[in-house]
């Protein structure tokens, strides 16, 4: 084995943080110590939702889509089909049906990507957010997704270009060309279907206009849906005249027809003629309850909604109105119970009734979660607003039920997020809130509620609830950091800063600025992070909050390190340590760890060793075994850099063990990968190979294709080094025998 050079060690990518450090390499050989992104190998995805029962008609539209999706019949390399039409007309259903048919023909061996852009919600999915989700689905590690939307679009096109098998992308519910244009592939055999209530004429796409169903097809849909529920149900076929009247009353709109069918299914004694007569009586209310989506000749479904709503019991109708308060794309049963002040079992029962009436539906991919169609949400909001107006004039005896529900929902999210945050921050032996059984349960809740929590921050700020708008982002910051949800962290943190300033709480403003600065730093916006953290440090110093002043300086040191202002970073980190010691806090592991990192980058490895050893001692004293394990990884790299390989081996073995103990599998893989390289330098090849194999298995388990590829490259090089030394030994033996 070639000894390490006395020259400056080769720059290496940190397998844990993605930052740069100087670590052990096998000089002069084919070991790839500089981590590099291997060729992308996106997995075949299967995000296509199931087909809606009772689908019928649309033969002409399906034929057009089939011609566009068939690679053999396409005029160009990329065909985008903008499936335009009225809300509720069945655009998504048609797109999904066409996609299933294309998949059955074997046209999209690369898989299907499906994303709902929520284009007509109050908070539509922005292109950067959509690209983040698509890149993650394509297997791009979160740490390699750039912060800028244009850069993300370039990476998205590049990643798709490497997929040889055709991939179908379905961008559902887009509101504008600008929202969907960055999602179009740049080259290759891939296709896109875009659904929108608008024509999207400037998209440069082949347009497939979807209109309401004919009477014959509408009647067929009603009959098909009823027979899915009860094969012997002949109420539609048995009274064709009433069935036609019902189809006319629904204006041939699939959503209205589905609701009408659900009413018949829910009440087997209800005749088709009776339902048609009831629906006809509601026609006078169409104008007042109509939904204008901006297109010409829009058809209202308010009459169908009104009829469905009027059949609800009082408690069920109340919950339907209140569900519109939830700002997220879906809502859990527990959150529903909170906003309606109901026991969870009662909330679940009522949600089941609403689902049977097709007023809510189970959210895809989530257990015990529910969502409303966008028109139904609007209708529920109108009902709630009308009820509030009636209650305020001429008397004020009726309290605003929507406002009360909003307060209860925010209170629930605050309480649960605070409890989950406590579990994530808890050290061994600490008492934790009883809302969750443990850290894994807290993380699972945060994962499920993340979109709703982000939307709740915006709702709190928009409705003047500044205290909630500043507290909730702080409770979510650790979660966003660990899950690498930097877009969400930035979006909520900046709202928290503004809310704190409106609220006039300087302490909260400093905390919000620190969180915002850390979010900016994680997004590699280092100059902005530096300014935010400097402002936070100034505020905490002015109000005499010495501990949080030191914490802001600690983070500032990290930002300065990433800016390459290394001397200033050293000074700032040491200032943070001095403050902590002055106020009697002898610990300061994070500041010491940051100091060690900047000293490492300066090539001052002996000083870095001291700082990292002090950080290990600090975390050990505090009982923070997770942080101790991660710092031991940095210490192991320092020790290897000065060729103290046996000590480096011990440190990295301890790091791997602690990370395994605390459930940080990714960090465990990084420690084992570094350990394998050090063991190889010691020519302990069998142990090195085992460590690298284990590291590769962990990266495979955690879905990190980048570091799995790097580790496998290093494993291959170590095996080659072992074989080269064995061959050299054999040659030397032969030469000695010949002498």
Secondary structure as UniProt FT lines:
FT   STRAND          11..13
FT   TURN            15..17
FT   STRAND          20..22
FT   TURN            27..28
FT   STRAND          45..46
FT   TURN            53..54
FT   HELIX           59..69
FT   HELIX           71..73
FT   STRAND          80..85
FT   TURN            87..88
FT   HELIX           91..104
FT   TURN            105..106
FT   TURN            109..110
FT   STRAND          111..116
FT   TURN            119..120
FT   TURN            122..123
FT   HELIX           127..137
FT   TURN            138..139
FT   HELIX           142..144
FT   HELIX           149..161
FT   STRAND          167..174
FT   HELIX           177..181
FT   TURN            182..183
FT   STRAND          191..196
FT   HELIX           201..203
FT   STRAND          206..210
FT   HELIX           215..229
FT   TURN            231..232
FT   TURN            235..238
FT   HELIX           240..249
FT   TURN            250..252
FT   HELIX           254..266
FT   TURN            268..269
FT   HELIX           272..281
FT   HELIX           283..285
FT   TURN            286..289
FT   TURN            296..297
FT   HELIX           302..310
FT   HELIX           314..323
FT   TURN            324..325
FT   STRAND          331..332
FT   HELIX           333..340
FT   HELIX           344..356
FT   TURN            357..358
FT   STRAND          361..362
FT   TURN            364..365
FT   TURN            367..368
FT   STRAND          369..371
FT   HELIX           374..392
FT   HELIX           401..425
FT   TURN            428..429
FT   TURN            434..435
FT   HELIX           439..462
FT   TURN            463..464
FT   HELIX           466..483
FT   HELIX           486..503
FT   HELIX           506..522
FT   TURN            523..524
FT   HELIX           526..542
FT   TURN            543..544
FT   HELIX           546..562
FT   TURN            563..564
FT   HELIX           566..582
FT   TURN            583..584
FT   HELIX           589..601
FT   TURN            602..603
FT   HELIX           605..622
FT   HELIX           625..641
FT   TURN            642..643
FT   HELIX           645..661
FT   TURN            662..663
FT   HELIX           665..681
FT   TURN            682..683
FT   HELIX           685..701
FT   TURN            702..703
FT   HELIX           705..738
//
